[in-house]
């Protein structure tokens, strides 16, 4: 009852006067009979002796056969109609495209930067998978960057509990480590590591690595003394369209910001600004759930990571601030009368988002293995599903058959949670405090090394194993972590086996 009250209160706020579901969804209302079926399907498992019905298909009918190659995350939705496959392939081409600085003879591909982090989407999301921490100062890895902000700034009208911050006055909202010819990069991220030993209940020790971040080689003058830094490793891309299709009301039903039920878990909704709807909307994407839709996430990456002007963020200079006059005055790739007077036109942006929306979730590999089933039981007993909610049913949609009315198993509530001081970046973002992060989906986590060539996790890649990632949990997850630490070694192995099968 308490969560229902929370939901009704949230829906009564000015933030929810506009629709909280993404504007691109043509939603068909559920019937009372469907609602009853869904309630039964989403109930917790009755036992752990056998898999639940359809558990082997985490992406519902959109799931695909699990491949044993690095292409495991690069397949299209398994239920995609044949006539839509060309859109997926065209989107893939744009996702893999390398942009060049202007002026260039390749006018359909120029407009990069002038300051940027990557030349193409695939450069960061290599094989559509997770990014990695640079191996050293000469590693040109582009799958990790620093967010920048300073205290103060405007708050969007109609969004309560917004923590006012703004971009760093000179360097903008993220550090750009590459530049077009004739300009200097903004700087270089530096990471220093400290070993942190953790002793488990059985006396064994795990050594965590704690990072600290700074910036070297500033190329555009001094940076504000009160700048806040937050590292970002690019996440995997699978299942984004399915997450977008989860009803907002079903996500909000898990929110309990005041911990009214007393379980120590206080998930909060991220209400953010939709550039598409020009209104507040439920945030679902990004490490702090600061973006509401796949299209806006794609548009933001084009503008912020590559400096490519698009329909939602049309400035041709991307992240360049007013203080960076040389950057704003540099040549850009907009040709009047072509590509909607942008560097990528609306159709190209939508094809890229269609591709991102339809990267399929691989099937489970050992869903009926006794050790995996034992690990699933331990996952539930430790309290992990309080944040990593196992399953949802997506909206019934008029014109998106791939995402329509699917039982999915993402293991996330898409809400913000206080993860403790150990994981805190100290940088607020919208409604998220400096200690809060969105619960990341767990599907596909066991294929990380196969796809990305490494097995590092969390928002900044500090955890080198799944167990290390668990041991960094704190705050609302402190009790669950303590239960894992107290497990006998065979039980911890079973828990990890379950997670690796997701």
N, C-alpha and C positions, 0 to 999 in steps of 0.2 A: 504493500500500500504506500509506503514512504517513497518509493521510486516513482510511482504513478503521480504522487503529489509534486515531486520534483519536476517531472515531465510537464505537467499541466502549468506549473509556475513558469517554466522556461518558455513554453509556447505562448504564454500571456505577455512576455516581454516585447518591447519594440523590436528587438533583434529578430524575433520570429514572426513579426507581422508579414514578412515576405516568406516565400517557401524556403524550407531548409533543404529540400532535396534538389539535386542538380537540375538546372533548367533544360538540359538536353534530353532528359528522360520523359518519354511519352508513357506515363504511368496509367495502368488499368487497375482500378480499385479491387481489392481482395473481397471475395464474398465471405459471409459468416462461416460457411462450410470450410472454405480454404483456411481461414484464420484458425479454426479448430484443428484442422489437420496439421498446420504449421506448429501450433503449440505442442501437439503430441510428438512431432518429429524432433523438436528442439529440446525435449526433456533430457536430463542427464542419463547416461547409460544405466541400464538395470543391473548389469554385471560386466565383468572384465574378462570373461572366459572366451569370448568370441567378438569379432568386430561388429560394430553397429551396421545396419543396412546402409549401403552406398558410401561407407566410410573410405573405401579404396579410391573414390573419385572426389578429391578435395575441391575441384572446380566444377562439380556437377557434370552435366553433359558436355561442358566446355573443356573438361580434362583431356589430356592426351597421354599416350603411352610414354612411359619414362624411358628416355634414351640414355645410353651409357657413354655419351660424348659431351663435348662442351656446348653442343647445340640444344641441350635439354630445356633451356628457357626461351628458345627462339622459335617455337612452333605456334601456329595460329590456333584459335579456339577450335576444339574438336567438333563442335556442332555448327561451325560456320557454313552458311549456304555457299554453294559453288560461285554464284554470281558476285559474292562479296570478297572472294579471295584476291581479286586483282587490286581492290582497295588496300588490302593488307600488304601486298607486295609493293605497291606504290609508296605506301607509308614507310615500309622497311627501307626503300631506296632513299627517302628523305631522312630517315633516322641515321642511315649510314653515310650520308653525304658529307663531304669535307668542304667547308666554306673557305673563301679566300678574301683577303683584304682588298678594298677598293682603292684605286681603280684597277680593273682587270679586264682582260679580253673575254673572260668567262662571266659575262654580265648576269647570267641567271644564278650564279653561285657566289657573287661578291657581296660585300657588306659586313664581313667579319669584323668584330670589335667596334671601335679601334682597340679597346682593352677587352681581354677575354680570358677564360679559363680553358676552353677547348674549341677545336675546329669542327666538331660534329657531336651529335648525341651519342653515337657509338663509342667515341673516344673515352667518355666517362663510364657509360653503361656497357662495357665490353662484354660481348655475348649476352647482352641484356641482363647481366648479373650484377653482383655486388662489387663496389670499388674496394681499393686497398690503400693501406698506409704507405707512403713513400719509403723505399728501402734505405735511402740515404740522401744526402744533400744534392747529389747529381741525378737522382731519379726524377725524371720528368713525368711522373704519374699525374694524371689530370683528373683522377677520380676522387680527389679530396680537396676541399678548400675551406676557407675561414669566412664565416659570417661576421659582419661588423655592425655595431650600433652604439649609440650613446644615450644616456637617460634623457627623458623629455620628448616632446613632440606631440602632434595631434592624435586624437582618438576618433575612429570612425563613428559617425552618428548612429545611435541605436544599438551599439554593442557594449553591453555592461562588462565590468571587471577588466576592461582593456588596460594593459600596462603600457603607459606612454613611453615609447622609445623612438628614435629616428636614426637614419643612416649616418655614418661617420661623415662630418661635413666635407672633407676632401676626398676620401676614398670610397664613399658610398656604402652599399649594403653588403658587399663581399669583396674579398681581396682578389684582384685580377693579376695572375702571375705571368701573363703573356701580353704582347702588344704588337700592333701593326708597325711596319717599318717607319722609322722616324720618331716613334714614341717610346718612352720607357715603361716597362712593366711596373705595376704598383708596388711589388715587393715579393718576398719569398717566405712562406710559412716555415717556421722552425719548430721541431718537436724534441723535447728532452724527456728521457724516461727514468723512472724510479721503480725499483723492485719492491713489491709489497707481498711478503709471505703471509699465507692464510693457512691455519691448521684446521683440518677437518676432525670430525668426531672420532674417527678411528686412529687419529694420530698422524696420518699422512699430511704432507704439506703441498700446497699449490702456490706457486709464485705468480702473482699478478704483476702487470706492468702499468704504472700510473703515468700518464703523459702530462706535460705542461707545454703551453703554446706561446710563441712569441713571433714577431715579424722582423725579418732582416732585409737589408737592401731596399729601404723605402725609396721609391723613385719619384714621388710627387710632393716632397716636403714633409714636415712633421705631421704626426697623427695626434688626435685629441688625447689628452691624458686620461680621460675617463672612458676610453673606448672599451667595449666589451667584445671578447672574441669567443666564437663558438665553432668548433670544427664540424665538418660534414663529410661523411663518406657516402658515395652514391649508393642507394639501395637497389635491390633486385627489382625487376620490372613486371614479374608475372602477376596475373590476377587483378590488375588495377581496375578493369571495367567491372568486374564482379564486386569489388569493394565499393565502387561508385554506385552500384545498383542496390546496395543494402538500404532498406527504408530508414530514413532519418529517425523516425519514431522508434524503430527497433534498437538503434544505437543509443538513443537518449534514454530508453527504458533501463539501460545498465548504469546510467549515471547516478551517483549518490554523493554529491559534492560535500555534504555535511556529515557523511558517514552515519546516516540515520539508523541503519541496521546494526551498527556497532561491530562490523567485521574487520575494521581497520583499513578498508579499501574505499577510497574517495574519488572515483573516476569523475572527471569533469569534461563537459563538451567544449570543444574549441569552436566558437562562433567567429567566423572571419568574414572578410569582404569578398564578394564575388564580383570580379571585373566583367563577367558575362551578364549577370542579372542586375548589376549596379545596386546590390542590396546585400544585407547580411545573409550568411549561409553556414551550414555546418561544415567545419573543416575536417577533412579526411586524410589528406596527403601531406607529405613532408614530415620530418622527424618530430616537429611540434604541432602537426596537424594544422598548419597555417594556410593550406590551399584547399578549396572546396571541390574541384573537379579535375579530371584528367586533362581536359583542354587547357585550363588555366595553368596547370602544372607544366604542360608542354610549352605554352606561350612564355611563361616565366623563365624557363630554362633557355629558350631561344634568346630572350632579351638579356637575362642576367649572366648566363654562362658564355654566350657567343656574341652578344651584341647585335642580334638579328631583329630588325623591326618587324612587328607582326600586328594583327588586328587588335589584340588586347593591350599590347605594350608597343606603341608605334614610334617611339623615339629612335632614330637611326644610330644614336651614339650609345645605346644600351645603358650601362651602369655609370657612365661618365657624369660627374657632378658639375655644378656650375663653377666650382673652383678649378676644374680641369678644362680650361678654355681651349687648349691645343687639341685635346681629345674631341671636344664638341665641334671644333672647326675642321676636323679631318674629313677626308673624302668618305662618302657613304655609298651604299649600293642601290639607293632608290632611283628609279628611272620614271619620270613623270608619265603617267598614262599606262604603265605596265605593272603587273603584279599588285593591283589594288593600291598603287603608290606606296608599296611596302617592300621590304627585302625578302619576305616570304609571304605569299598571298594567303587569303583566308582558306582557300581550298587546300593548299599545301599544309597549313597548320592543322586543319581538320583531318587530313589523311595521316599526318604524324600521330595525332591523338587517337585515331582509329587503330593504328598499329599498336600503340602503347596499351590501348584498352583491351586488345585481343591477344596479348601474349599469354599463352595457355599455361595452366598449372599442371605439372606432371602427376600421373597417378602415383599412389603409394606403392612401395615395392615389397614390404614385409608386414602388411597390415594384420595378418593372422598368425604371425610368429609369436610363440608363447612369451619370449623375453620382451618383445615389443608390447604385447598386451599387459604384461606385468608393469612395464614402464609407464603405460597409459594410466593404470590404476594408481601408481605412485604420483604421477603428475596431478591427478585429481585429489589425492589425499594430502598432498603438500599445499593445496589451495591455489595452484597456478591458474585454473580456469576463471578465477575471480577477475582477472585482467585479460588473460589470453582465452577469451570466450571461444569455445571450439567451433560453433556452427551458427549459421544464419540462413534464411531463405530470402532471395533477392525479390525485388519488385517484379510483378508481371508487367512486361513492357510491350508496347505496340509494335515497334519497329527495330528492336534489338534482340533478335532471337538468341544470340550467343549468351546474353546475360539474363534473359527473361526467366523468372520463376525457377531458379536453380537452388538446390540445397548445396551449400558450400561450407568448407571447413578451413577458414583462414587462421583461427587461433589468435584473434585480436578483438578488442572492443572498440578500437579507433578513438579511445578517449585519452585524456591527459591524466597522468599519475605522477605523484611525487616519488621520485626514485632515490631520494636520499642525497646526502652531501657528496658521496663518492662519485656519483655520476653527474652531479650538478655542473652546468657550464656557467652559471651565474648570469646568464643573458636571457631576460624575458623576451617573449615573442608573442605579440597579440594578447591572448588570454593566458598563455602559458607562462608560469614563473620560471626562474632560473634553475629550479629543481625538477621541473615537470617535463615529461616526454610522452609522446603518443605511444601506446602499446604497438609494437611492430608485429605484422603478421609473421607466423612461423612456417607457413607452407613453403616447401622447397629448401628449408634451411640445411637439410642433410646433403643437398647437391651442390653446396657452395664451392667446395674445393674442386669438384669435377668441372663446374662451369667457369669459375673465376681463377682457379689455380692457387687458391689460398683458403684458409678457414678462419678468417678474422671477422669479428662481430661487434655489435653495438654501434652507436652513432659515430664514433671516431675510430673504429677498428682496433681498439686497445685489447680486446679479448681474442686470444689465439685459439681458443677452443670453446665449445658450447658450455663446458663446465665453468671456464673462466667467466663467461658472460653471465651465468647464473650467480656466481660469487660476487659480482659487482652490484647485484641488486641490493637495494636498501629502501628506506622510507616505507611506503606502503607494502613493498615486497619483502621486508626484512623477515617477517615470520616464515614466509614460504622458503626463503633462502636458508634460514636456520634449520628447517626440517630437512632440506637437501643435505646440508652439512652434517647432520646427525645420522644420515642413512649409512647402513653397512655398505661396503664397496660393491657387492653384487647388486644391491638395489640401485645405487647411483649408476652403475653400468647399464642396468635395465632402463632407467629414466633417459639416459643419453641415447640408448638404442631406439627408444620411442621417438625422441626428438629428431634423430637422424633419419627416421623413416618418413617424416612429414614432408 
